[in-house]
Amino acid sequence: MEYISTRGSAPTLDFRAATLAGLASDGGLYVPAKWPQMSADEIRALAGLDYAETAVRIMAPFVEGVLTEDELRDLCRAAYGRFSHDAVTPLVQLNHRHWLLELFHGPTLAFKDVALQLLGQLFEKFLAGGDTNITIVGATSGDTGSAAIEAVAGREHIQIFMLHPEGRVSDVQRRQMTTVLAPNVHNIAIDGSFDDAQAMVKRLFGDEEARGQVNLSAVNSINWARLMAQVVYYFYAAVRLGGPDRPVAFSVPTGNFGDVFAGYVAAQMGLPIARLVVATNVNDILHRALTSGDYSAGTVTATATPSMDIQVSSNFERLLFDLAGRDGAAITGMMGEFDRNRAMSIPADMLAGARGLFSSASIDGDTMALALRWAQEKGGQIIDPHSAVGLAAARALEIDADIPVVTLATAHPAKFREAVERATGVRPPLPARLGNLFDREERYSRLPGDYDAVKAFVLAEAARG
Ligand SMILES: *Cc1c(COP(=O)(O)O)cnc(C)c1O
């Protein structure tokens, strides 16, 4: 499989190069040159397979030419062997038509483990035995940081630097990062906000001097391999509910449009998906874009669902690329306009294309809390606030009564236990597998919110590693 950029002018890459690069050199995002197709019979044949084997069937066409099926199988077994539930992503029934797909049984309790555990394996495989070293630099508002650190801790040829805004991530989230003491892990607490940290990371990626000294790599959801890994659980869930002979709807708590774009990919590959619900909190750029074509960034409002407190959804560009007939020049024009004005309007024909599959809803804090209580009272489940946004949207939209609706449960309730306790009166206990998280030694560096200080630190530590 070849990978092309959504902006049309970066070189075409194979799967290995696209995975290691992250962002394309023309500022675009890599996508497969075409969507592989699965026939109804091939989808039916997934029904009896375990998660790792399902993953091999779904991902094989995307890695063709770079990994053999046996190599891919070994990586999937290693990645998904670390999940605490044998089904990896189990389905839980709430009532006669609503289901939860629990994506939080990985090491750091959020769905990001599903993709990052595999990405860690891919990085190791691609770098093994060679003399290429990569330096991963990222900023996190909580979940991505710990999932990325867990995925690469202790691996050869990789250094990881993770910036978090000091005092603005929860104790659980911070400790999940800072108690990983592997020498290749560097946690940095920045005096500033998440946006400050993110801006410094972006500046580093554009810094010629820095790029000349280290081989920078990104693990945020612009990395194609992460989306590819997420396509798997749409198939896994749908076949358990009667797919491909019965269409299924999915409701996806959305921030950067990564997880829900993976659902779009599943549909392009042939999985009958009746609806994809884009569920946002009050930071609703995607809901506005999909309902009125108004793609304009406002200011971020802090909510009880911090992992969705996002104004600009990077992966939306991948959908726009398809809606524009894969015209890279058109996307370069549209995204250029967005970068200049922080706003653009989506043409009516493209919008109509999106509405064929996507619905959307913006869910405020009260409605989220109502959904949390509904899951508790009607379905016997304590869920997390992000999942509750998805469930609220799933229940608010009119979907044919005979179609099963699966809400993606993106985090374990214990990860956001204050908000869960406020809504339900129940304080979810930390799962035993986190063990003595609160007794373990923490290690991190504090740096001022100053680009030069952060750059000097990263370059010096990377050179030592
Ligand atoms: C990252 C995250 C999301 C949003 O996922 P996107 O792929 O960015 O849309 C939703 N819920 C939780 C718990 C997350 O960590």
The ligand as a Gaussian input file, in Angstrom:
#p B3LYP/6-31G(d) Opt

LIG

0 1
 C       -8.566000      11.421000      23.037000
 C       -9.891000      11.138000      23.666000
 C      -11.103000      11.384000      22.989000
 C      -11.167000      12.047000      21.623000
 O      -10.660000      11.210000      20.613000
 P      -10.304000      11.817000      19.175000
 O       -9.706000      10.685000      18.409000
 O       -9.327000      12.929000      19.438000
 O      -11.549000      12.322000      18.577000
 C      -12.294000      11.040000      23.617000
 N      -12.303000      10.486000      24.849000
 C      -11.160000      10.239000      25.537000
 C      -11.238000       9.636000      26.895000
 C       -9.914000      10.540000      24.973000
 O       -8.783000      10.288000      25.667000

